[in-house]
Amino acid sequence: MKRDVRILLLGEAQVGKTSLILSLVGEEFPEEVPPRAEEITIPADVTPERVPTHIVDSSAEQTVEELQDEIHKANVVCVVYDVSEEATIEKIRTKWIPLVNGGTESGPRVPIILVGNKSDLRPGSSMEAVLPIMSQFPEIETCVECSAKNLRNISELFYYAQKAVLHPTAPLYDPETKQLKPACSQALTRIFRLSDQDLDQALSDEELNAFQKSCFGHPLAPQALDDVKMVVRKNVAGGVRDDRLTLDGFLFLNTLFIQRGRHETTWTILRRFGYGDALELSPDYLFPPLHVPTGCSTELNHFGYQFVQKVFEKHDQDRDGALSPAELQGLFSVFPAAPWGPQLLCTVPTKAGRLPLHGYLCQWTLVTYLDVQRCLEHLGYLGYPILCKQDSQAHAITVTREKMLDQEKGQTQRNVLLCKVVGAQGVGKSSFLQAFLGRGLGHQDAREPCQEPSVYTINTVQVNGQEKYLILCEVDADSLLATAPDAACDVTCDVACLMFDGSDPRSFAFCASIYKHHYMDGQTPCLFVSSKADLPEGVALPGLSPAEFCRRHRLPAPTPFSCSGPAEPSTAVFIRLATMATFPHLVHGELNTTSFWLRVTLGAVGAAVAAVLSFSLYRVLVKSR
């Protein structure tokens, strides 16, 4: 909605333009009227719509160029005529409307209010002469007859002018066809679908009242609900079904509001659901402010997970715990285009081509982590602020603390961890990512390659009894070697998986060079993974073996991995990667054996023993004194 309104008064000389402005401001008819009034600004707190309003006068002394400049700056034009002078009415058609909108054959036109002044000089109405003009020019919003002398309809005149700007009819309604315009109908259809919580294609009394309360602050009385449905029944076949309001009935009601001059009601609904003047969801609605400092990441909080799970349950019509392609399409019906593409099936855990709740939550987690602005946009399309009664969907996002603090503390509080999978081409990185989803090389889904392979997969793992989301990202090793090492690697990566083919010693040498180039001097935990462990080891090359290299660089021993065969791949390596990301300060095999936890226990016991000995020594010293 516009933040201020600029009203321009045009018309023939002596029709009373200046008198109308002075009568509004002074609340009495001026005895002396200047040739032209100064620009008047009415503060927001005294206008019905709480928007500052600027009123600009014009005079016969101004040139056409000067008038056109004022028209260009105006939000609405009031064309004033004298109801007692028919010549001034004719000039509306022949002079003033062509001046206002003559050069805009296509595109938006400046809204016009016709103002019939000096109604005190004519006993009847001028509407009969004005109606043909209103029919000819759709940009005319309304006509108001008033009297500057008697102060009749002066406030109403400027209210309608303000309303024409803040609640314009043109984007909503086509007066020739007497139908809602396509963009308006599309927006209202999305609002209806969001309000239809049980997906029965109709709004129950409970759903209608939730909608009414969200938009207007209070529910409808039972009698008012019955009256609304009765009006719809009389005018629209199928507008009410089983005492519930259908989409056709909902669209009819909004058409009726506009036809009866209550288009501010429809605009209130549209703006509550995030729509701007162009009937598109506004950037302020889709992308609310959210500050994410460098080194921090973004996650859905429990409010966000509750909301997206509720959306899942709403669209899981057969209650089988998974969304079919048709059910997923229904969920996407409130988006302008499907937000998740074919890569989805290769990115998250799925079940026979369907998206289970677990995979669905994984996808939301991935989007939130990788592109929080996209996540905010998706939550906006799903109506998070309205349905959750919050100022914005930023309420559903948690920004983690800086990674540097995690490194200082020796433990991360993050629930979403990123692992970069690096290695030479052909070592099995893509298979490793799919194995994380439970798809070994013999799995049915693995035998059918993805139409659009994804460089990301995400799943959950247990780290010391806590569920963590682990994202695997396949990285092009050649591009990594071509770039200079920098701190960005540490910021975006929680753990690195350096993969080599155990049957091809050359792939380890390539992997070792990546470690030295990018990770050796950083703080990112690294784990070497020997893929294709089911194959015989290759002939060792001169130099350090993988195990010796890891020992020399104080790294955990290489972990063998294989995803061949029909059995589901082992999850041990993924748990280990997530644990290393959670406790980045640990080294060697501390995470792989009980030695670390034994050390923690012995450390605690040792501290207790030391405390007892210290106390005993203190007592001996006291006695010796």
C-alpha positions as CSV (number, residue, x, y, z in Angstrom):
1,M,0.0,0.0,0.0
2,K,1.2,3.5,-0.8
3,R,2.8,5.5,2.0
4,D,1.2,8.8,1.0
5,V,-1.5,10.1,-1.3
6,R,-1.2,13.0,-3.7
7,I,-4.6,14.4,-4.9
8,L,-4.7,16.9,-7.8
9,L,-7.8,19.0,-8.5
10,L,-8.5,20.0,-12.2
11,G,-11.4,21.7,-13.9
12,E,-12.6,24.8,-15.6
13,A,-12.2,28.3,-14.0
14,Q,-14.8,29.2,-11.4
15,V,-16.0,25.7,-10.8
16,G,-14.8,25.9,-7.1
17,K,-11.6,23.9,-6.9
18,T,-9.9,26.3,-4.5
19,S,-13.1,26.7,-2.5
20,L,-13.4,23.0,-2.0
21,I,-9.8,22.8,-0.5
22,L,-10.3,25.8,1.7
23,S,-13.7,24.6,3.0
24,L,-12.1,21.2,3.9
25,V,-9.2,22.9,5.8
26,G,-11.2,25.7,7.4
27,E,-14.4,23.8,7.9
28,E,-16.3,26.9,6.6
29,F,-16.8,28.6,3.2
30,P,-14.1,31.2,2.6
31,E,-15.3,34.7,2.0
32,E,-12.2,35.5,-0.1
33,V,-10.8,32.9,-2.5
34,P,-7.3,33.3,-3.9
35,P,-6.6,32.3,-7.6
36,R,-5.0,29.1,-6.4
37,A,-4.5,27.5,-3.0
38,E,-1.2,26.4,-1.7
39,E,-0.4,22.7,-1.4
40,I,-2.1,21.3,1.7
41,T,-0.7,18.3,3.6
42,I,-3.1,16.4,5.9
43,P,-1.3,14.4,8.6
44,A,-1.8,10.6,8.7
45,D,-3.5,10.6,12.1
46,V,-6.5,12.6,10.9
47,T,-7.2,10.7,7.7
48,P,-9.5,7.6,7.7
49,E,-6.8,5.4,6.2
50,R,-3.9,6.7,8.4
51,V,-1.9,7.8,5.4
52,P,-0.5,11.4,4.8
53,T,-2.5,13.1,2.1
54,H,-1.3,16.0,-0.1
55,I,-3.9,18.1,-1.9
56,V,-2.8,20.2,-4.9
57,D,-4.8,22.9,-6.5
58,S,-4.6,24.1,-10.1
59,S,-5.6,27.3,-11.9
60,A,-6.3,28.6,-15.4
61,E,-3.0,30.5,-15.4
62,Q,-1.0,27.2,-15.6
63,T,0.3,26.0,-18.9
64,V,-0.5,22.6,-20.3
65,E,3.0,21.5,-19.6
66,E,2.8,22.6,-16.0
67,L,-0.5,20.8,-15.6
68,Q,0.9,17.6,-17.2
69,D,3.8,17.7,-14.8
70,E,1.4,17.9,-11.8
71,I,-0.7,15.0,-13.3
72,H,2.4,12.9,-13.6
73,K,3.1,13.4,-9.9
74,A,-0.5,12.8,-8.8
75,N,-1.9,9.5,-7.5
76,V,-5.4,10.5,-8.3
77,V,-7.1,13.4,-10.1
78,C,-10.4,15.0,-9.1
79,V,-12.0,16.6,-12.1
80,V,-14.3,19.3,-10.8
81,Y,-17.3,20.6,-12.7
82,D,-20.2,23.0,-11.9
83,V,-23.5,21.0,-11.6
84,S,-25.3,24.2,-12.7
85,E,-23.2,24.7,-15.9
86,E,-23.6,21.9,-18.5
87,A,-20.7,23.3,-20.5
88,T,-18.3,22.3,-17.6
89,I,-19.7,18.7,-17.7
90,E,-19.0,18.4,-21.4
91,K,-15.4,19.6,-20.9
92,I,-14.8,16.5,-18.7
93,R,-15.1,14.4,-21.9
94,T,-13.5,16.7,-24.4
95,K,-10.7,18.3,-22.4
96,W,-9.9,17.0,-18.9
97,I,-9.8,13.2,-19.3
98,P,-7.8,13.4,-22.5
99,L,-5.3,15.7,-20.7
100,V,-5.0,13.2,-17.7
101,N,-4.8,9.9,-19.6
102,G,-4.6,10.8,-23.3
103,G,-1.1,9.5,-23.7
104,T,-1.7,6.2,-21.9
105,E,-3.4,4.0,-24.5
106,S,-2.0,0.9,-22.7
107,G,-0.8,0.3,-19.2
108,P,-2.1,1.8,-15.9
109,R,-4.1,5.0,-16.0
110,V,-4.4,7.6,-13.3
111,P,-7.7,7.1,-11.4
112,I,-10.2,9.9,-11.7
113,I,-12.9,11.1,-9.3
114,L,-15.7,13.3,-10.9
115,V,-16.7,16.1,-8.5
116,G,-19.9,18.0,-9.1
117,N,-19.6,21.2,-7.0
118,K,-22.2,23.9,-6.3
119,S,-25.0,21.4,-5.6
120,D,-26.6,24.2,-3.6
121,L,-27.4,26.0,-6.9
122,R,-29.3,23.1,-8.5
123,P,-32.3,21.3,-7.0
124,G,-31.8,18.1,-8.9
125,S,-28.8,15.8,-9.7
126,S,-26.3,15.9,-12.5
127,M,-25.8,12.2,-12.5
128,E,-27.9,11.6,-15.5
129,A,-25.5,13.7,-17.6
130,V,-22.4,12.2,-16.0
131,L,-23.3,8.5,-16.2
132,P,-22.5,8.1,-20.0
133,I,-19.1,9.7,-19.3
134,M,-18.4,7.2,-16.5
135,S,-19.4,4.3,-18.7
136,Q,-17.0,5.6,-21.5
137,F,-14.0,5.9,-19.2
138,P,-13.3,3.0,-16.9
139,E,-10.6,5.0,-15.0
140,I,-13.4,7.0,-13.4
141,E,-13.8,5.5,-10.0
142,T,-16.9,7.4,-8.8
143,C,-18.7,10.7,-8.9
144,V,-19.4,12.8,-5.9
145,E,-21.8,15.8,-5.8
146,C,-20.9,18.3,-3.2
147,S,-21.2,22.0,-2.1
148,A,-18.2,24.0,-0.9
149,K,-20.6,26.6,0.4
150,N,-22.8,24.3,2.5
151,L,-19.8,21.9,3.3
152,R,-21.9,19.1,1.9
153,N,-19.9,15.9,1.1
154,I,-16.5,17.7,1.3
155,S,-14.9,15.1,3.6
156,E,-16.5,12.3,1.5
157,L,-15.0,13.7,-1.7
158,F,-11.4,13.5,-0.4
159,Y,-12.1,10.2,1.3
160,Y,-13.1,8.7,-2.1
161,A,-10.1,10.2,-3.7
162,Q,-7.8,8.7,-1.1
163,K,-9.7,5.4,-1.4
164,A,-9.2,5.4,-5.2
165,V,-5.4,5.3,-4.6
166,L,-5.2,3.0,-1.6
167,H,-7.9,0.6,-2.8
168,P,-8.1,1.0,-6.6
169,T,-10.8,-0.9,-8.5
170,A,-8.8,-1.2,-11.8
171,P,-6.5,-4.0,-10.7
172,L,-9.4,-6.0,-9.3
173,Y,-12.4,-5.7,-11.6
174,D,-13.2,-5.4,-15.3
175,P,-16.4,-3.2,-15.5
176,E,-17.1,-4.2,-19.1
177,T,-17.2,-8.0,-18.4
178,K,-18.4,-7.4,-14.8
179,Q,-15.8,-10.1,-13.7
180,L,-12.8,-10.2,-11.5
181,K,-9.6,-9.7,-13.4
182,P,-7.4,-12.9,-13.8
183,A,-4.7,-11.7,-11.4
184,C,-7.2,-10.9,-8.7
185,S,-9.0,-14.2,-9.2
186,Q,-5.7,-16.1,-9.0
187,A,-4.7,-14.3,-5.8
188,L,-8.1,-15.0,-4.1
189,T,-7.9,-18.6,-5.2
190,R,-4.6,-19.0,-3.4
191,I,-6.0,-17.4,-0.3
192,F,-9.0,-19.8,-0.4
193,R,-6.7,-22.8,-0.7
194,L,-4.6,-21.6,2.3
195,S,-7.8,-21.1,4.3
196,D,-9.2,-24.5,3.4
197,Q,-7.4,-26.4,6.1
198,D,-9.0,-29.8,5.5
199,L,-8.7,-29.7,1.7
200,D,-12.4,-30.4,1.1
201,Q,-12.6,-27.6,-1.5
202,A,-15.0,-25.6,0.8
203,L,-14.7,-23.4,3.8
204,S,-16.6,-24.5,7.0
205,D,-17.9,-22.0,9.5
206,E,-14.8,-22.6,11.6
207,E,-12.5,-22.0,8.6
208,L,-14.5,-18.9,7.6
209,N,-14.3,-17.5,11.1
210,A,-10.5,-18.2,11.3
211,F,-10.2,-16.3,7.9
212,Q,-12.4,-13.5,9.0
213,K,-10.6,-13.1,12.3
214,S,-7.2,-13.1,10.6
215,C,-8.2,-10.4,8.1
216,F,-10.6,-8.2,10.1
217,G,-9.7,-9.0,13.7
218,H,-13.0,-10.5,14.8
219,P,-15.2,-13.5,13.8
220,L,-18.6,-13.3,12.1
221,A,-21.7,-13.8,14.3
222,P,-23.7,-17.0,13.5
223,Q,-26.5,-15.0,11.9
224,A,-24.1,-13.1,9.7
225,L,-22.6,-16.3,8.5
226,D,-26.0,-17.7,7.6
227,D,-26.8,-14.4,5.8
228,V,-23.6,-14.5,3.7
229,K,-24.3,-18.1,2.7
230,M,-27.9,-17.3,1.8
231,V,-26.8,-14.5,-0.5
232,V,-24.4,-16.8,-2.2
233,R,-27.0,-19.6,-2.6
234,K,-29.4,-17.2,-4.3
235,N,-26.8,-16.0,-6.8
236,V,-24.3,-18.8,-7.5
237,A,-25.1,-22.4,-8.4
238,G,-22.8,-24.5,-6.3
239,G,-21.6,-21.5,-4.3
240,V,-22.5,-23.3,-1.1
241,R,-22.1,-27.1,-0.7
242,D,-23.1,-29.0,2.5
243,D,-23.4,-25.6,4.3
244,R,-19.8,-24.8,3.3
245,L,-18.6,-21.9,1.1
246,T,-17.0,-23.1,-2.1
247,L,-14.4,-21.3,-4.2
248,D,-17.0,-20.1,-6.6
249,G,-19.0,-18.6,-3.7
250,F,-15.8,-17.0,-2.2
251,L,-15.0,-15.3,-5.6
252,F,-18.6,-14.2,-6.0
253,L,-18.6,-12.5,-2.5
254,N,-15.5,-10.5,-3.5
255,T,-17.0,-9.6,-6.8
256,L,-20.1,-8.4,-4.9
257,F,-18.0,-6.3,-2.5
258,I,-16.4,-4.5,-5.5
259,Q,-19.6,-3.9,-7.4
260,R,-21.1,-2.3,-4.3
261,G,-18.2,0.0,-3.8
262,R,-16.6,-1.9,-0.9
263,H,-13.4,-2.9,-2.7
264,E,-11.5,-1.9,0.4
265,T,-12.8,-5.2,1.9
266,T,-11.2,-7.2,-0.9
267,W,-8.0,-5.2,-0.6
268,T,-7.8,-5.8,3.1
269,I,-8.0,-9.6,2.4
270,L,-5.3,-9.3,-0.3
271,R,-2.9,-7.2,1.7
272,R,-3.3,-9.4,4.8
273,F,-2.1,-12.3,2.7
274,G,0.9,-10.4,1.4
275,Y,-0.3,-8.9,-1.9
276,G,0.9,-5.5,-3.1
277,D,-0.8,-3.0,-5.5
278,A,0.2,-5.1,-8.6
279,L,-1.5,-8.2,-7.1
280,E,1.8,-10.0,-6.6
281,L,3.2,-11.0,-3.2
282,S,5.3,-8.1,-2.1
283,P,9.1,-8.4,-1.5
284,D,8.5,-7.1,2.1
285,Y,6.2,-10.1,2.7
286,L,8.3,-12.8,0.9
287,F,11.7,-11.6,2.1
288,P,11.5,-10.2,5.7
289,P,14.7,-8.8,7.3
290,L,16.9,-11.6,8.7
291,H,20.5,-10.8,9.6
292,V,22.9,-13.7,9.2
293,P,26.5,-12.7,10.2
294,T,29.5,-14.3,8.6
295,G,30.3,-17.7,10.1
296,C,26.7,-18.3,11.1
297,S,24.3,-20.7,9.5
298,T,20.5,-20.9,9.4
299,E,18.1,-23.6,10.6
300,L,14.4,-24.1,11.0
301,N,13.5,-23.8,14.7
302,H,10.7,-25.9,16.3
303,F,8.1,-23.3,15.2
304,G,9.2,-23.8,11.6
305,Y,9.3,-27.6,11.8
306,Q,5.8,-27.6,13.5
307,F,4.4,-25.5,10.6
308,V,5.9,-27.5,7.7
309,Q,4.9,-30.8,9.4
310,K,1.3,-29.5,9.7
311,V,1.4,-28.6,6.0
312,F,2.6,-32.1,5.2
313,E,-0.2,-33.7,7.3
314,K,-2.8,-31.5,5.6
315,H,-1.8,-32.7,2.1
316,D,-1.2,-36.4,3.0
317,Q,-4.8,-37.2,2.2
318,D,-4.4,-41.0,2.3
319,R,-2.6,-40.8,5.6
320,D,0.1,-43.2,4.5
321,G,2.9,-41.0,5.9
322,A,4.2,-40.0,2.4
323,L,3.3,-37.5,-0.3
324,S,2.5,-39.0,-3.7
325,P,3.3,-36.9,-6.8
326,A,-0.3,-35.7,-6.9
327,E,-0.4,-34.8,-3.2
328,L,2.9,-32.9,-3.7
329,Q,1.4,-31.1,-6.6
330,G,-1.5,-30.1,-4.4
331,L,0.9,-28.7,-1.8
332,F,2.7,-26.7,-4.6
333,S,-0.6,-25.2,-5.8
334,V,-0.1,-22.1,-3.7
335,F,3.3,-21.4,-5.4
336,P,3.6,-19.7,-8.8
337,A,5.8,-22.7,-9.8
338,A,6.9,-25.9,-8.2
339,P,9.7,-25.0,-5.8
340,W,11.4,-28.4,-5.7
341,G,12.4,-30.0,-9.0
342,P,13.2,-33.6,-10.2
343,Q,16.5,-33.5,-8.1
344,L,14.4,-33.9,-5.0
345,L,14.2,-37.7,-5.4
346,C,18.1,-37.9,-5.5
347,T,18.6,-35.5,-2.6
348,V,16.5,-36.8,0.3
349,P,15.3,-40.2,1.5
350,T,12.3,-41.3,-0.5
351,K,10.0,-44.4,-0.5
352,A,9.0,-46.0,-3.9
353,G,8.9,-42.6,-5.6
354,R,6.9,-41.0,-2.7
355,L,8.2,-38.4,-0.3
356,P,7.9,-39.5,3.3
357,L,7.8,-37.0,6.2
358,H,11.4,-37.7,7.1
359,G,12.6,-36.8,3.5
360,Y,10.2,-33.9,3.4
361,L,11.7,-32.4,6.6
362,C,15.2,-33.1,5.2
363,Q,14.4,-31.0,2.1
364,W,13.2,-28.1,4.2
365,T,16.3,-28.3,6.4
366,L,18.5,-28.3,3.3
367,V,16.8,-25.3,1.7
368,T,17.0,-23.4,5.0
369,Y,20.7,-24.1,5.3
370,L,21.7,-23.5,1.7
371,D,19.5,-20.5,0.9
372,V,17.5,-19.0,3.7
373,Q,16.0,-16.3,1.5
374,R,14.5,-19.1,-0.6
375,C,13.2,-20.7,2.5
376,L,11.6,-17.5,3.7
377,E,9.9,-17.2,0.3
378,H,8.6,-20.7,0.4
379,L,7.2,-20.2,3.9
380,G,5.6,-17.0,2.7
381,Y,3.8,-18.7,-0.2
382,L,2.5,-21.3,2.3
383,G,1.1,-18.4,4.5
384,Y,3.3,-18.8,7.6
385,P,2.7,-15.3,9.0
386,I,-1.1,-15.5,8.6
387,L,-1.6,-19.1,9.7
388,C,0.9,-18.9,12.6
389,K,-0.2,-15.3,13.6
390,Q,3.4,-14.0,13.4
391,D,4.8,-10.7,12.0
392,S,6.9,-12.7,9.5
393,Q,8.3,-16.1,8.6
394,A,11.6,-15.0,10.0
395,H,10.0,-16.2,13.3
396,A,10.6,-19.8,12.0
397,I,14.3,-19.4,11.5
398,T,17.2,-19.7,14.0
399,V,20.6,-18.2,13.2
400,T,23.3,-20.2,14.8
401,R,26.3,-18.7,16.7
402,E,29.5,-18.1,14.8
403,K,31.6,-21.1,13.9
404,M,34.6,-19.5,15.6
405,L,32.9,-19.7,18.9
406,D,32.1,-23.4,18.2
407,Q,35.8,-24.0,17.6
408,E,36.8,-22.2,20.8
409,K,34.2,-24.2,22.8
410,G,35.3,-27.5,21.1
411,Q,31.7,-28.4,20.4
412,T,29.0,-27.1,18.1
413,Q,25.4,-26.5,19.0
414,R,24.3,-26.7,15.4
415,N,21.8,-29.3,14.4
416,V,22.7,-29.1,10.7
417,L,26.2,-30.0,9.6
418,L,27.9,-29.7,6.2
419,C,30.3,-32.3,4.9
420,K,32.2,-31.7,1.6
421,V,33.0,-34.9,-0.2
422,V,36.1,-34.4,-2.3
423,G,38.0,-36.8,-4.5
424,A,39.1,-37.6,-8.1
425,Q,36.6,-38.4,-10.8
426,G,35.4,-42.0,-10.7
427,V,36.3,-42.7,-7.0
428,G,32.5,-43.1,-6.2
429,K,31.5,-39.8,-4.7
430,S,28.0,-39.8,-6.2
431,S,27.5,-43.4,-5.1
432,F,28.7,-42.4,-1.6
433,L,26.0,-39.6,-1.5
434,Q,23.3,-42.0,-2.6
435,A,24.5,-44.6,-0.1
436,F,23.8,-42.0,2.6
437,L,20.1,-42.2,1.5
438,G,20.2,-46.0,2.0
439,R,20.7,-46.7,-1.7
440,G,23.6,-49.1,-2.5
441,L,24.6,-50.0,-6.0
442,G,22.2,-52.9,-5.9
443,H,19.3,-50.9,-4.6
444,Q,16.3,-50.6,-6.9
445,D,16.4,-46.7,-7.0
446,A,20.1,-46.8,-7.7
447,R,19.6,-48.9,-10.8
448,E,17.4,-46.1,-12.2
449,P,19.8,-43.1,-12.5
450,C,18.5,-39.7,-11.5
451,Q,17.2,-37.5,-14.4
452,E,19.0,-34.6,-12.8
453,P,21.7,-35.7,-10.4
454,S,22.1,-33.6,-7.3
455,V,25.4,-32.5,-5.7
456,Y,23.7,-32.6,-2.3
457,T,22.1,-35.3,-0.2
458,I,20.8,-34.9,3.3
459,N,19.8,-37.4,6.0
460,T,19.8,-37.7,9.8
461,V,22.4,-39.4,12.0
462,Q,22.6,-40.0,15.7
463,V,25.6,-38.3,17.5
464,N,25.8,-39.3,21.2
465,G,22.0,-39.8,21.3
466,Q,21.2,-36.5,19.6
467,E,19.7,-36.3,16.1
468,K,21.8,-34.2,13.6
469,Y,21.1,-33.4,10.0
470,L,24.1,-34.1,7.9
471,I,24.4,-32.6,4.4
472,L,26.8,-34.2,2.0
473,C,28.1,-31.9,-0.8
474,E,30.0,-33.4,-3.8
475,V,32.8,-31.0,-4.7
476,D,34.7,-30.8,-8.0
477,A,38.3,-31.5,-6.9
478,D,39.8,-29.9,-9.9
479,S,38.2,-26.6,-9.2
480,L,39.2,-26.9,-5.6
481,L,42.8,-27.3,-6.6
482,A,42.6,-24.4,-9.0
483,T,41.5,-22.0,-6.2
484,A,43.6,-20.5,-3.5
485,P,43.0,-21.9,0.0
486,D,41.1,-19.4,2.2
487,A,39.2,-19.1,5.4
488,A,35.9,-19.5,3.5
489,C,36.4,-23.3,3.4
490,D,36.4,-23.4,7.2
491,V,33.4,-21.1,7.4
492,T,31.1,-23.2,5.2
493,C,32.4,-26.7,5.8
494,D,32.1,-28.5,9.2
495,V,33.9,-31.7,8.1
496,A,35.7,-32.8,4.9
497,C,35.5,-36.3,3.5
498,L,38.5,-37.0,1.3
499,M,37.6,-40.0,-0.8
500,F,40.0,-42.2,-2.8
501,D,39.6,-45.5,-4.6
502,G,41.3,-48.2,-2.5
503,S,41.9,-50.2,-5.7
504,D,43.7,-47.3,-7.4
505,P,46.6,-45.9,-5.4
506,R,46.9,-42.9,-7.8
507,S,43.6,-41.6,-6.5
508,F,45.0,-41.3,-3.0
509,A,47.9,-39.2,-4.2
510,F,45.4,-36.8,-5.8
511,C,43.4,-36.8,-2.5
512,A,46.6,-36.1,-0.5
513,S,47.4,-33.1,-2.6
514,I,43.9,-31.7,-2.0
515,Y,44.4,-32.1,1.8
516,K,47.8,-30.3,1.7
517,H,46.5,-27.6,-0.6
518,H,43.2,-26.8,1.2
519,Y,42.9,-28.4,4.6
520,M,46.3,-29.0,6.2
521,D,46.6,-25.5,7.7
522,G,42.9,-25.1,8.6
523,Q,40.7,-26.2,11.4
524,T,38.2,-28.3,9.4
525,P,38.3,-32.0,10.6
526,C,39.2,-34.4,7.8
527,L,38.5,-38.0,7.2
528,F,40.0,-40.1,4.4
529,V,37.6,-42.7,3.1
530,S,38.8,-45.6,1.0
531,S,35.9,-46.4,-1.4
532,K,35.3,-49.7,-3.3
533,A,36.6,-51.6,-0.3
534,D,35.0,-54.8,-1.8
535,L,37.7,-54.7,-4.6
536,P,41.3,-55.9,-4.1
537,E,43.8,-53.3,-3.1
538,G,45.9,-51.9,-5.9
539,V,49.7,-52.1,-6.1
540,A,51.1,-49.5,-3.8
541,L,53.1,-46.6,-5.3
542,P,56.4,-45.4,-3.9
543,G,56.0,-43.1,-0.9
544,L,53.7,-43.0,2.1
545,S,50.8,-45.4,2.3
546,P,47.3,-44.0,3.1
547,A,47.6,-45.2,6.7
548,E,51.1,-43.8,7.1
549,F,50.1,-40.4,5.6
550,C,47.2,-40.1,8.0
551,R,49.4,-41.0,11.0
552,R,52.1,-38.5,9.9
553,H,49.5,-35.7,9.7
554,R,47.7,-36.7,12.9
555,L,44.6,-37.7,11.1
556,P,42.2,-40.6,11.8
557,A,43.1,-43.8,9.9
558,P,41.4,-44.2,6.5
559,T,37.9,-45.7,6.7
560,P,37.0,-48.4,4.2
561,F,33.6,-48.1,2.6
562,S,31.7,-50.1,0.0
563,C,28.1,-49.7,-1.2
564,S,28.0,-52.7,-3.6
565,G,25.4,-55.4,-3.2
566,P,21.7,-55.3,-2.4
567,A,22.1,-54.7,1.3
568,E,21.7,-51.2,2.7
569,P,25.1,-49.6,3.1
570,S,26.6,-49.2,6.6
571,T,26.0,-45.9,8.3
572,A,29.1,-46.0,10.5
573,V,31.1,-43.7,8.3
574,F,28.3,-41.1,8.2
575,I,28.0,-41.2,11.9
576,R,31.7,-40.7,12.3
577,L,31.7,-37.7,9.9
578,A,28.8,-36.1,11.9
579,T,30.6,-36.8,15.2
580,M,33.8,-35.2,13.9
581,A,31.8,-32.1,12.8
582,T,30.1,-31.9,16.2
583,F,33.4,-32.3,18.1
584,P,36.0,-30.6,15.7
585,H,38.8,-30.4,18.3
586,L,39.2,-34.2,18.6
587,V,41.9,-36.0,16.7
588,H,43.0,-39.5,15.7
589,G,40.9,-42.4,16.7
590,E,39.4,-40.7,19.7
591,L,36.0,-40.7,18.0
592,N,36.3,-44.2,16.8
593,T,37.2,-46.0,20.0
594,T,36.2,-45.9,23.6
595,S,39.5,-44.2,24.5
596,F,38.1,-40.7,24.2
597,W,35.1,-41.4,26.5
598,L,37.4,-43.5,28.8
599,R,39.7,-40.4,29.0
600,V,36.8,-38.2,29.9
601,T,35.8,-40.6,32.6
602,L,39.3,-41.1,33.9
603,G,39.8,-37.3,33.8
604,A,36.8,-36.9,36.0
605,V,38.0,-39.6,38.4
606,G,41.5,-38.1,38.4
607,A,40.1,-34.7,39.3
608,A,38.2,-36.2,42.2
609,V,41.2,-38.1,43.5
610,A,43.3,-35.0,43.2
611,A,40.7,-33.0,45.2
612,V,40.8,-35.7,48.0
613,L,44.6,-35.7,48.1
614,S,44.8,-32.0,48.3
615,F,42.3,-31.9,51.1
616,S,44.3,-34.6,53.0
617,L,47.5,-32.7,52.5
618,Y,45.8,-29.5,53.8
619,R,44.8,-31.3,57.0
620,V,48.4,-32.6,57.6
621,L,49.8,-29.1,57.2
622,V,47.3,-27.7,59.6
623,K,48.2,-30.4,62.2
624,S,51.9,-29.8,61.7
625,R,51.4,-26.2,62.7
